[in-house]
């Protein structure tokens, strides 16, 4: 099973998306967007930027869990990962975004 973008409306009425791996696990969560069109542009930005390793910023949370953010060329954060148990798991998550991001279809639930 291939990955997919899950485009939806948040409880606050704004729009967001999750990129899910083939197993259904969320591998990247977007920010909240004011319009559906802006969220769709965010998906296109993930498609464009996800193959480039330089667009990933590897971080550590306050509770010492590794995670990453994917940034656009202008430095704006496009999406944030879940918290991982270790660096190897985080790198696997990045690889999954690189694999699924460019070609995953969109499921529109917005």
Chimera marker file (.cmm) of the C-alpha trace (Angstrom):
<marker_set name="trace">
<marker id="1" x="0.000" y="0.000" z="0.000" r="1" g="1" b="0" radius="0.5"/>
<marker id="2" x="1.342" y="3.428" z="-0.950" r="1" g="1" b="0" radius="0.5"/>
<marker id="3" x="1.393" y="6.529" z="1.194" r="1" g="1" b="0" radius="0.5"/>
<marker id="4" x="-1.186" y="9.307" z="0.944" r="1" g="1" b="0" radius="0.5"/>
<marker id="5" x="-1.976" y="12.850" z="1.962" r="1" g="1" b="0" radius="0.5"/>
<marker id="6" x="-5.013" y="13.127" z="4.213" r="1" g="1" b="0" radius="0.5"/>
<marker id="7" x="-6.461" y="16.626" z="3.697" r="1" g="1" b="0" radius="0.5"/>
<marker id="8" x="-9.004" y="17.612" z="6.333" r="1" g="1" b="0" radius="0.5"/>
<marker id="9" x="-10.672" y="20.378" z="8.286" r="1" g="1" b="0" radius="0.5"/>
<marker id="10" x="-9.481" y="20.887" z="11.856" r="1" g="1" b="0" radius="0.5"/>
<marker id="11" x="-11.913" y="21.303" z="14.763" r="1" g="1" b="0" radius="0.5"/>
<marker id="12" x="-11.237" y="25.075" z="14.598" r="1" g="1" b="0" radius="0.5"/>
<marker id="13" x="-12.444" y="25.177" z="10.973" r="1" g="1" b="0" radius="0.5"/>
<marker id="14" x="-8.990" y="25.624" z="9.481" r="1" g="1" b="0" radius="0.5"/>
<marker id="15" x="-7.393" y="23.209" z="7.014" r="1" g="1" b="0" radius="0.5"/>
<marker id="16" x="-4.468" y="20.828" z="7.464" r="1" g="1" b="0" radius="0.5"/>
<marker id="17" x="-3.014" y="17.631" z="6.111" r="1" g="1" b="0" radius="0.5"/>
<marker id="18" x="-1.135" y="14.589" z="7.287" r="1" g="1" b="0" radius="0.5"/>
<marker id="19" x="1.240" y="12.615" z="5.107" r="1" g="1" b="0" radius="0.5"/>
<marker id="20" x="0.748" y="8.959" z="5.923" r="1" g="1" b="0" radius="0.5"/>
<marker id="21" x="3.076" y="6.071" z="5.116" r="1" g="1" b="0" radius="0.5"/>
<marker id="22" x="1.830" y="2.968" z="3.368" r="1" g="1" b="0" radius="0.5"/>
<marker id="23" x="1.068" y="1.382" z="6.751" r="1" g="1" b="0" radius="0.5"/>
<marker id="24" x="-1.233" y="4.294" z="7.637" r="1" g="1" b="0" radius="0.5"/>
<marker id="25" x="1.139" y="5.842" z="10.189" r="1" g="1" b="0" radius="0.5"/>
<marker id="26" x="1.328" y="9.649" z="10.158" r="1" g="1" b="0" radius="0.5"/>
<marker id="27" x="4.845" y="10.683" z="9.135" r="1" g="1" b="0" radius="0.5"/>
<marker id="28" x="4.348" y="14.447" z="8.688" r="1" g="1" b="0" radius="0.5"/>
<marker id="29" x="1.715" y="16.885" z="9.983" r="1" g="1" b="0" radius="0.5"/>
<marker id="30" x="1.160" y="20.305" z="8.448" r="1" g="1" b="0" radius="0.5"/>
<marker id="31" x="0.490" y="23.607" z="10.090" r="1" g="1" b="0" radius="0.5"/>
<marker id="32" x="-3.070" y="24.977" z="10.096" r="1" g="1" b="0" radius="0.5"/>
<marker id="33" x="-4.087" y="26.900" z="6.986" r="1" g="1" b="0" radius="0.5"/>
<marker id="34" x="-6.838" y="29.503" z="6.612" r="1" g="1" b="0" radius="0.5"/>
<marker id="35" x="-8.063" y="28.069" z="3.294" r="1" g="1" b="0" radius="0.5"/>
<marker id="36" x="-8.252" y="24.729" z="1.550" r="1" g="1" b="0" radius="0.5"/>
<marker id="37" x="-6.262" y="26.180" z="-1.369" r="1" g="1" b="0" radius="0.5"/>
<marker id="38" x="-3.443" y="27.156" z="1.009" r="1" g="1" b="0" radius="0.5"/>
<marker id="39" x="-3.368" y="23.604" z="2.434" r="1" g="1" b="0" radius="0.5"/>
<marker id="40" x="-3.234" y="22.219" z="-1.117" r="1" g="1" b="0" radius="0.5"/>
<marker id="41" x="-0.294" y="24.543" z="-1.802" r="1" g="1" b="0" radius="0.5"/>
<marker id="42" x="1.344" y="23.105" z="1.326" r="1" g="1" b="0" radius="0.5"/>
<marker id="43" x="0.984" y="19.606" z="-0.114" r="1" g="1" b="0" radius="0.5"/>
<marker id="44" x="2.626" y="20.779" z="-3.333" r="1" g="1" b="0" radius="0.5"/>
<marker id="45" x="5.452" y="22.263" z="-1.273" r="1" g="1" b="0" radius="0.5"/>
<marker id="46" x="5.998" y="18.903" z="0.452" r="1" g="1" b="0" radius="0.5"/>
<marker id="47" x="6.071" y="17.230" z="-2.970" r="1" g="1" b="0" radius="0.5"/>
<marker id="48" x="8.713" y="19.705" z="-4.144" r="1" g="1" b="0" radius="0.5"/>
<marker id="49" x="10.886" y="19.841" z="-1.022" r="1" g="1" b="0" radius="0.5"/>
<marker id="50" x="10.652" y="16.327" z="0.460" r="1" g="1" b="0" radius="0.5"/>
<marker id="51" x="13.332" y="14.719" z="-1.766" r="1" g="1" b="0" radius="0.5"/>
<marker id="52" x="15.995" y="17.250" z="-0.646" r="1" g="1" b="0" radius="0.5"/>
<marker id="53" x="17.813" y="16.217" z="2.555" r="1" g="1" b="0" radius="0.5"/>
<marker id="54" x="18.859" y="19.837" z="3.132" r="1" g="1" b="0" radius="0.5"/>
<marker id="55" x="15.193" y="20.743" z="3.742" r="1" g="1" b="0" radius="0.5"/>
<marker id="56" x="15.021" y="18.577" z="6.891" r="1" g="1" b="0" radius="0.5"/>
<marker id="57" x="15.921" y="20.072" z="10.234" r="1" g="1" b="0" radius="0.5"/>
<marker id="58" x="16.622" y="17.412" z="12.817" r="1" g="1" b="0" radius="0.5"/>
<marker id="59" x="15.641" y="18.472" z="16.340" r="1" g="1" b="0" radius="0.5"/>
<marker id="60" x="15.274" y="17.182" z="19.887" r="1" g="1" b="0" radius="0.5"/>
<marker id="61" x="12.217" y="17.937" z="22.033" r="1" g="1" b="0" radius="0.5"/>
<marker id="62" x="12.303" y="19.181" z="25.625" r="1" g="1" b="0" radius="0.5"/>
<marker id="63" x="11.705" y="15.584" z="26.701" r="1" g="1" b="0" radius="0.5"/>
<marker id="64" x="14.806" y="14.550" z="24.687" r="1" g="1" b="0" radius="0.5"/>
<marker id="65" x="12.907" y="12.841" z="21.857" r="1" g="1" b="0" radius="0.5"/>
<marker id="66" x="14.198" y="13.307" z="18.302" r="1" g="1" b="0" radius="0.5"/>
<marker id="67" x="11.895" y="14.697" z="15.619" r="1" g="1" b="0" radius="0.5"/>
<marker id="68" x="12.213" y="16.657" z="12.396" r="1" g="1" b="0" radius="0.5"/>
<marker id="69" x="10.650" y="19.521" z="10.515" r="1" g="1" b="0" radius="0.5"/>
<marker id="70" x="10.487" y="19.872" z="6.737" r="1" g="1" b="0" radius="0.5"/>
<marker id="71" x="11.147" y="23.386" z="5.491" r="1" g="1" b="0" radius="0.5"/>
<marker id="72" x="10.531" y="25.118" z="2.177" r="1" g="1" b="0" radius="0.5"/>
<marker id="73" x="13.325" y="26.890" z="0.304" r="1" g="1" b="0" radius="0.5"/>
<marker id="74" x="12.339" y="30.143" z="2.058" r="1" g="1" b="0" radius="0.5"/>
<marker id="75" x="12.865" y="28.512" z="5.474" r="1" g="1" b="0" radius="0.5"/>
<marker id="76" x="9.164" y="28.277" z="6.335" r="1" g="1" b="0" radius="0.5"/>
<marker id="77" x="8.141" y="25.081" z="8.148" r="1" g="1" b="0" radius="0.5"/>
<marker id="78" x="5.851" y="22.951" z="5.964" r="1" g="1" b="0" radius="0.5"/>
<marker id="79" x="5.384" y="20.032" z="8.321" r="1" g="1" b="0" radius="0.5"/>
<marker id="80" x="6.491" y="18.453" z="11.582" r="1" g="1" b="0" radius="0.5"/>
<marker id="81" x="7.061" y="14.788" z="12.385" r="1" g="1" b="0" radius="0.5"/>
<marker id="82" x="5.976" y="12.805" z="15.397" r="1" g="1" b="0" radius="0.5"/>
<marker id="83" x="8.387" y="12.266" z="18.296" r="1" g="1" b="0" radius="0.5"/>
<marker id="84" x="10.663" y="9.272" z="17.798" r="1" g="1" b="0" radius="0.5"/>
<marker id="85" x="12.267" y="6.820" z="20.207" r="1" g="1" b="0" radius="0.5"/>
<marker id="86" x="15.731" y="7.379" z="18.770" r="1" g="1" b="0" radius="0.5"/>
<marker id="87" x="17.755" y="8.882" z="15.942" r="1" g="1" b="0" radius="0.5"/>
<marker id="88" x="17.563" y="5.763" z="13.771" r="1" g="1" b="0" radius="0.5"/>
<marker id="89" x="13.758" y="5.787" z="13.957" r="1" g="1" b="0" radius="0.5"/>
<marker id="90" x="13.742" y="9.500" z="13.077" r="1" g="1" b="0" radius="0.5"/>
<marker id="91" x="15.986" y="8.879" z="10.053" r="1" g="1" b="0" radius="0.5"/>
<marker id="92" x="13.581" y="6.130" z="8.944" r="1" g="1" b="0" radius="0.5"/>
<marker id="93" x="10.763" y="8.677" z="9.214" r="1" g="1" b="0" radius="0.5"/>
<marker id="94" x="12.677" y="11.150" z="7.047" r="1" g="1" b="0" radius="0.5"/>
<marker id="95" x="13.317" y="8.420" z="4.489" r="1" g="1" b="0" radius="0.5"/>
<marker id="96" x="9.605" y="7.603" z="4.468" r="1" g="1" b="0" radius="0.5"/>
<marker id="97" x="8.722" y="11.259" z="3.780" r="1" g="1" b="0" radius="0.5"/>
<marker id="98" x="11.315" y="11.326" z="0.976" r="1" g="1" b="0" radius="0.5"/>
<marker id="99" x="9.776" y="8.157" z="-0.501" r="1" g="1" b="0" radius="0.5"/>
<marker id="100" x="6.085" y="9.017" z="-0.140" r="1" g="1" b="0" radius="0.5"/>
<marker id="101" x="6.101" y="12.814" z="-0.321" r="1" g="1" b="0" radius="0.5"/>
<marker id="102" x="6.699" y="13.416" z="-4.017" r="1" g="1" b="0" radius="0.5"/>
<marker id="103" x="4.008" y="11.131" z="-5.451" r="1" g="1" b="0" radius="0.5"/>
<marker id="104" x="1.434" y="10.286" z="-2.768" r="1" g="1" b="0" radius="0.5"/>
<marker id="105" x="-2.178" y="10.922" z="-3.824" r="1" g="1" b="0" radius="0.5"/>
<marker id="106" x="-4.477" y="13.240" z="-1.861" r="1" g="1" b="0" radius="0.5"/>
<marker id="107" x="-7.530" y="11.944" z="-0.033" r="1" g="1" b="0" radius="0.5"/>
<marker id="108" x="-9.779" y="14.972" z="0.397" r="1" g="1" b="0" radius="0.5"/>
<marker id="109" x="-11.803" y="14.909" z="3.634" r="1" g="1" b="0" radius="0.5"/>
<marker id="110" x="-12.026" y="18.690" z="3.944" r="1" g="1" b="0" radius="0.5"/>
<link id1="1" id2="2" r="1" g="1" b="0" radius="0.2"/>
<link id1="2" id2="3" r="1" g="1" b="0" radius="0.2"/>
<link id1="3" id2="4" r="1" g="1" b="0" radius="0.2"/>
<link id1="4" id2="5" r="1" g="1" b="0" radius="0.2"/>
<link id1="5" id2="6" r="1" g="1" b="0" radius="0.2"/>
<link id1="6" id2="7" r="1" g="1" b="0" radius="0.2"/>
<link id1="7" id2="8" r="1" g="1" b="0" radius="0.2"/>
<link id1="8" id2="9" r="1" g="1" b="0" radius="0.2"/>
<link id1="9" id2="10" r="1" g="1" b="0" radius="0.2"/>
<link id1="10" id2="11" r="1" g="1" b="0" radius="0.2"/>
<link id1="11" id2="12" r="1" g="1" b="0" radius="0.2"/>
<link id1="12" id2="13" r="1" g="1" b="0" radius="0.2"/>
<link id1="13" id2="14" r="1" g="1" b="0" radius="0.2"/>
<link id1="14" id2="15" r="1" g="1" b="0" radius="0.2"/>
<link id1="15" id2="16" r="1" g="1" b="0" radius="0.2"/>
<link id1="16" id2="17" r="1" g="1" b="0" radius="0.2"/>
<link id1="17" id2="18" r="1" g="1" b="0" radius="0.2"/>
<link id1="18" id2="19" r="1" g="1" b="0" radius="0.2"/>
<link id1="19" id2="20" r="1" g="1" b="0" radius="0.2"/>
<link id1="20" id2="21" r="1" g="1" b="0" radius="0.2"/>
<link id1="21" id2="22" r="1" g="1" b="0" radius="0.2"/>
<link id1="22" id2="23" r="1" g="1" b="0" radius="0.2"/>
<link id1="23" id2="24" r="1" g="1" b="0" radius="0.2"/>
<link id1="24" id2="25" r="1" g="1" b="0" radius="0.2"/>
<link id1="25" id2="26" r="1" g="1" b="0" radius="0.2"/>
<link id1="26" id2="27" r="1" g="1" b="0" radius="0.2"/>
<link id1="27" id2="28" r="1" g="1" b="0" radius="0.2"/>
<link id1="28" id2="29" r="1" g="1" b="0" radius="0.2"/>
<link id1="29" id2="30" r="1" g="1" b="0" radius="0.2"/>
<link id1="30" id2="31" r="1" g="1" b="0" radius="0.2"/>
<link id1="31" id2="32" r="1" g="1" b="0" radius="0.2"/>
<link id1="32" id2="33" r="1" g="1" b="0" radius="0.2"/>
<link id1="33" id2="34" r="1" g="1" b="0" radius="0.2"/>
<link id1="34" id2="35" r="1" g="1" b="0" radius="0.2"/>
<link id1="35" id2="36" r="1" g="1" b="0" radius="0.2"/>
<link id1="36" id2="37" r="1" g="1" b="0" radius="0.2"/>
<link id1="37" id2="38" r="1" g="1" b="0" radius="0.2"/>
<link id1="38" id2="39" r="1" g="1" b="0" radius="0.2"/>
<link id1="39" id2="40" r="1" g="1" b="0" radius="0.2"/>
<link id1="40" id2="41" r="1" g="1" b="0" radius="0.2"/>
<link id1="41" id2="42" r="1" g="1" b="0" radius="0.2"/>
<link id1="42" id2="43" r="1" g="1" b="0" radius="0.2"/>
<link id1="43" id2="44" r="1" g="1" b="0" radius="0.2"/>
<link id1="44" id2="45" r="1" g="1" b="0" radius="0.2"/>
<link id1="45" id2="46" r="1" g="1" b="0" radius="0.2"/>
<link id1="46" id2="47" r="1" g="1" b="0" radius="0.2"/>
<link id1="47" id2="48" r="1" g="1" b="0" radius="0.2"/>
<link id1="48" id2="49" r="1" g="1" b="0" radius="0.2"/>
<link id1="49" id2="50" r="1" g="1" b="0" radius="0.2"/>
<link id1="50" id2="51" r="1" g="1" b="0" radius="0.2"/>
<link id1="51" id2="52" r="1" g="1" b="0" radius="0.2"/>
<link id1="52" id2="53" r="1" g="1" b="0" radius="0.2"/>
<link id1="53" id2="54" r="1" g="1" b="0" radius="0.2"/>
<link id1="54" id2="55" r="1" g="1" b="0" radius="0.2"/>
<link id1="55" id2="56" r="1" g="1" b="0" radius="0.2"/>
<link id1="56" id2="57" r="1" g="1" b="0" radius="0.2"/>
<link id1="57" id2="58" r="1" g="1" b="0" radius="0.2"/>
<link id1="58" id2="59" r="1" g="1" b="0" radius="0.2"/>
<link id1="59" id2="60" r="1" g="1" b="0" radius="0.2"/>
<link id1="60" id2="61" r="1" g="1" b="0" radius="0.2"/>
<link id1="61" id2="62" r="1" g="1" b="0" radius="0.2"/>
<link id1="62" id2="63" r="1" g="1" b="0" radius="0.2"/>
<link id1="63" id2="64" r="1" g="1" b="0" radius="0.2"/>
<link id1="64" id2="65" r="1" g="1" b="0" radius="0.2"/>
<link id1="65" id2="66" r="1" g="1" b="0" radius="0.2"/>
<link id1="66" id2="67" r="1" g="1" b="0" radius="0.2"/>
<link id1="67" id2="68" r="1" g="1" b="0" radius="0.2"/>
<link id1="68" id2="69" r="1" g="1" b="0" radius="0.2"/>
<link id1="69" id2="70" r="1" g="1" b="0" radius="0.2"/>
<link id1="70" id2="71" r="1" g="1" b="0" radius="0.2"/>
<link id1="71" id2="72" r="1" g="1" b="0" radius="0.2"/>
<link id1="72" id2="73" r="1" g="1" b="0" radius="0.2"/>
<link id1="73" id2="74" r="1" g="1" b="0" radius="0.2"/>
<link id1="74" id2="75" r="1" g="1" b="0" radius="0.2"/>
<link id1="75" id2="76" r="1" g="1" b="0" radius="0.2"/>
<link id1="76" id2="77" r="1" g="1" b="0" radius="0.2"/>
<link id1="77" id2="78" r="1" g="1" b="0" radius="0.2"/>
<link id1="78" id2="79" r="1" g="1" b="0" radius="0.2"/>
<link id1="79" id2="80" r="1" g="1" b="0" radius="0.2"/>
<link id1="80" id2="81" r="1" g="1" b="0" radius="0.2"/>
<link id1="81" id2="82" r="1" g="1" b="0" radius="0.2"/>
<link id1="82" id2="83" r="1" g="1" b="0" radius="0.2"/>
<link id1="83" id2="84" r="1" g="1" b="0" radius="0.2"/>
<link id1="84" id2="85" r="1" g="1" b="0" radius="0.2"/>
<link id1="85" id2="86" r="1" g="1" b="0" radius="0.2"/>
<link id1="86" id2="87" r="1" g="1" b="0" radius="0.2"/>
<link id1="87" id2="88" r="1" g="1" b="0" radius="0.2"/>
<link id1="88" id2="89" r="1" g="1" b="0" radius="0.2"/>
<link id1="89" id2="90" r="1" g="1" b="0" radius="0.2"/>
<link id1="90" id2="91" r="1" g="1" b="0" radius="0.2"/>
<link id1="91" id2="92" r="1" g="1" b="0" radius="0.2"/>
<link id1="92" id2="93" r="1" g="1" b="0" radius="0.2"/>
<link id1="93" id2="94" r="1" g="1" b="0" radius="0.2"/>
<link id1="94" id2="95" r="1" g="1" b="0" radius="0.2"/>
<link id1="95" id2="96" r="1" g="1" b="0" radius="0.2"/>
<link id1="96" id2="97" r="1" g="1" b="0" radius="0.2"/>
<link id1="97" id2="98" r="1" g="1" b="0" radius="0.2"/>
<link id1="98" id2="99" r="1" g="1" b="0" radius="0.2"/>
<link id1="99" id2="100" r="1" g="1" b="0" radius="0.2"/>
<link id1="100" id2="101" r="1" g="1" b="0" radius="0.2"/>
<link id1="101" id2="102" r="1" g="1" b="0" radius="0.2"/>
<link id1="102" id2="103" r="1" g="1" b="0" radius="0.2"/>
<link id1="103" id2="104" r="1" g="1" b="0" radius="0.2"/>
<link id1="104" id2="105" r="1" g="1" b="0" radius="0.2"/>
<link id1="105" id2="106" r="1" g="1" b="0" radius="0.2"/>
<link id1="106" id2="107" r="1" g="1" b="0" radius="0.2"/>
<link id1="107" id2="108" r="1" g="1" b="0" radius="0.2"/>
<link id1="108" id2="109" r="1" g="1" b="0" radius="0.2"/>
<link id1="109" id2="110" r="1" g="1" b="0" radius="0.2"/>
</marker_set>
